[in-house]
Amino acid sequence: MDGYVDMLLRSDNLSAQSQQNPSDTRAEMVRLFSTSFHNGNDLSANDRTYVAKVVSARTGLSQADGEKRVNDVVTQVKTDLDKARKAAMQLAIWLTLSLFIGAFSASLAATEGGGLRDGTWSKNPFRTPAINR
């Protein structure tokens, strides 16, 4: 809900923005980016313009340089998210493979243990059968 409240209370007046606590602005940007990229979307045009205004007001850059910086950061975020997504996929594959190997090893050990207990594991039984004919 914080993202929606931020959109409601967003000010186009940069002098009001400069009076705001810098940590509040930072938290608002984090929520904006988190909400946008969590859904697999990009920043909307309105959000992108707003972020560029905040960047230019906080850094003293021109509006065009602020927009360029925002575009560069958005591109970097997308690249990093894609890398993280691929790493998570590879981790899931290796964990699944290791679970299958563990299950196979456990079943093999259980078979061997049962054969040792019953004396049927190798060609030479370790104990004689209970009933002799």
N, C-alpha and C positions, 0 to 999 in steps of 0.2 A: 504494500500500500504506500510505502514511502515514495516510490517512483511516481505514483499518481499525484500525491500531495506536492512533490517537487514540481510537476508540470503545472499544477494549479497556482503555485506561489512563485513561479518563474517571473523574473522582472527583466524587461528590456532596457531599463534605466541602469546604465553602467555605474552611475554614482551611488545608487542604492546597493549595487553589487560590491562596490569597493568598501562599503561600510559593514558588510557582512563578514562574519568570522571566517578566516581562510579554511579552517578545518571543516566548517559547514559546507563550503563550496566543494572542497575535496570529497567529502562524503556524498554530496549530491552527484558528482561526476562518477564516483564508483558505483553508485546505485543505477545511474543511467546506463553506464557501460555494461554492468552485470545483467540488467534486465534485457537490454537489447541483444547481447550476445548469448545469453542463456537460452533464448528461444531459437537460436540459429539464424537470427536476422542481422541486418546491418543497422547502423544508426539511421533513424528517419531523417529526412531533409531538415525538418524543423529542429530536431535535436542536434544535428550536425552544425547548423547555423548558430544555435545557442552555445554549443561547446566552443566553436570558433570565436564567438564574441567574448566568452569568459577567458579563453586563452589569451586573446589579444589584450584584454583589460588587465589581466594578471601579469603578463610578461612584457607589455609595452610594444608588442609586435603589431604590424599593420593587420587589417582584417584578412587580406589575401595571404599573408604569411601565416596567420593563425589557422586559416582553412587548410593550407598546405601541411602544417604540422599535424592538424587533426587527421587529415587523410593519411599521412605517413604512419601515425600511431594506429589508426584503424586497420591499415594494411598489416602492420606488425602484429596486432592482436589476432587477426584472422590467421596469419601464418603460424603463430605460436599455438593457437587453439587447434589447428589442423595437426601440428606435430604432436600435441598432447593426445589428441584423439587417436592417432596412429599408434602411439606408444601404449595407450590403454588397450587397444585392440591386440597388439602383439603380446602384451602381458596376459590378457585373457586367454589367448591361444596357448601360450606356454604353460599357464597354470592348468588348463584343461588337459593338455598333453601329460603333464606331470601327475595329475590325478589318475589318468588312465594307466600310466606306467605303475603307479603305486598300487592300484587295484589289481593289475596283472601280477605284480610281485607278491602281493598278499595272498592271492589265490594259489600261486605256485608254492609258496611257503606252507599254506594250509594243506595242500595235496601232499607235499613231502612229509610234513609232520604226521599226517594221518597214515601214510605209508610206513613211516618209521614206527609208529605206535602199533600198527597191525603186523609189522614184519614183512610187508610186501613191497617195499620201496626198491630194493635191488635184487639181483639174481640170487644172492646169498642171503637168505633171511637171517635176521639177528636173533630171532627166537623161534623155537619150534612151535608148530601149531598146537593148540590145546587138544584137539582130537586126532589121534593117530589111527589109521586103519591098517 
